[in-house]
Amino acid sequence: MDLGLKNKRALVLGASRGLGAAIAEGLAREGVNVTAAARNKEAIAAWAGKLPEGAGTVTVTPLDLSDLAAIDALVDKLLAEGGVDILVNNTGGPPPSTALDAKRGDWLANFETMAANIFHLTQRLLPAMRERKWGRVLTITSSGVEQPIPVLALSNGIRSAIVGWSKTLSSEVAKDGVTVNILMPGRIHTQRVVELDTAAAQRSGKAVEDVSAAAAETIPMGRYGDPEEFANVAVFLASERASYVTGAKIRIDGGATRSV
């Protein structure tokens, strides 16, 4: 299937590892010219150097999402070049915390980086998409927005706010040919999930391997997902073929979420 992505332009945040890197690589393999942004530019360069001949270009861009001035500088540069067609909002997750333990400062600091700065960046890039009558905004959250995950109160709360923003935005730009969707990963085998399993092991006194095995048993597929499996869904949603999908929350979790 031709996804109609060749020579499109994308900005992928958090593209140094995990889901962001997998999506950026998947888009590049479809011929998209990707601006891959993250704090660790060396990690981006490492996977970008392995792309096959004929893939889209990858522009390695250092970016800290807590630095609003840096975000604006990057957006200014992209807009001067005509903007982007595809935006993938992907932020790191906050530290584990219960709702009882999370302090006001924790909420404010993480909301700024994970939500407010993303809203600002998206709002600045949208006019060029709307003018061209084509655009894709994909935002990665977590399965915790539907089935809250214990000890991840900050993530559950902030990412749920992002879902409300995304759904509202989707209805405002749909007639302009811009789709806005949420992707909800479950247990995908990324460094972030390894870090969460390690933290859980430390709290419980169990081995990390035992914690991971127990978590996998709760998933109907009986395993963690692969980042490439997640990225395949994202690439499709970014494509011409997904032109009638907007305002949606898409689960990629092996059936782990129990709600309907």
PyMOL commands that set and color helices and strands:
alter all, ss='L'
color gray80, all
select helices_A, chain A and resi 18-29+41-48+68-80+104-132+143-145+153-176+191-204+208-217+227-237+240-242
alter helices_A, ss='H'
color red, helices_A
select strands_A, chain A and resi 9-13+33-38+58-62+86-89+135-140+178-185+249-252
alter strands_A, ss='S'
color yellow, strands_A
deselect
rebuild
show_as cartoon
